[in-house]
Amino acid sequence: MALSGSNEPNDAEVRQVCARMDEYLARLRQAGEPQQAVVGHAMNMASALLIQEFASVAAFREAARGEQHRFLERLDGMVRRLEGTHLGMSWGFRIFWMYARLLMESDPTIASGYWPEIARLGKLGAALGETAQEPGA
């Protein structure tokens, strides 16, 4: 998903991101729990990258627009690498890309409206991450 060329928010772009997020989440709700867990696991990985790079969601929201865009470009690169081989993982990174894009807006309620579904998927993904660990790890 490409960003507009300017570093300023674009209402049409935000509406488009929200529409895509709604579409992805609606389709995902129709998928089985194992598929949702894979998506949630990828979202957790993307969230960990955000925390690693910015320390917190609040710090991401307050970061310079260019830093925010570079992070989104990094996530987009991951999506493109995963699309052909790991669809669920690519969906997780894509959904988190959309969520992070909405976090950039001055109105925090835009992104927070998606939080319950993001959190639900993250919990499913966390359970998947726990079962994937090596015994004794």
Rosetta blueprint (number, residue, H / E / L):
1 M L
2 A L
3 L L
4 S L
5 G L
6 S L
7 N L
8 E L
9 P L
10 N L
11 D H
12 A H
13 E H
14 V H
15 R H
16 Q H
17 V H
18 C H
19 A H
20 R H
21 M H
22 D H
23 E H
24 Y H
25 L H
26 A H
27 R H
28 L H
29 R H
30 Q L
31 A L
32 G L
33 E H
34 P H
35 Q H
36 Q H
37 A H
38 V H
39 V H
40 G H
41 H H
42 A H
43 M H
44 N H
45 M H
46 A H
47 S H
48 A H
49 L H
50 L H
51 I H
52 Q H
53 E H
54 F H
55 A L
56 S L
57 V H
58 A H
59 A H
60 F H
61 R H
62 E H
63 A L
64 A L
65 R H
66 G H
67 E H
68 Q H
69 H H
70 R H
71 F H
72 L H
73 E H
74 R H
75 L H
76 D H
77 G H
78 M H
79 V H
80 R H
81 R H
82 L H
83 E L
84 G L
85 T L
86 H L
87 L H
88 G H
89 M H
90 S H
91 W H
92 G H
93 F H
94 R H
95 I H
96 F H
97 W H
98 M H
99 Y H
100 A H
101 R H
102 L H
103 L H
104 M L
105 E L
106 S L
107 D L
108 P L
109 T H
110 I H
111 A H
112 S H
113 G L
114 Y L
115 W H
116 P H
117 E H
118 I H
119 A H
120 R H
121 L H
122 G H
123 K H
124 L H
125 G H
126 A H
127 A H
128 L H
129 G H
130 E H
131 T H
132 A L
133 Q L
134 E L
135 P L
136 G L
137 A L
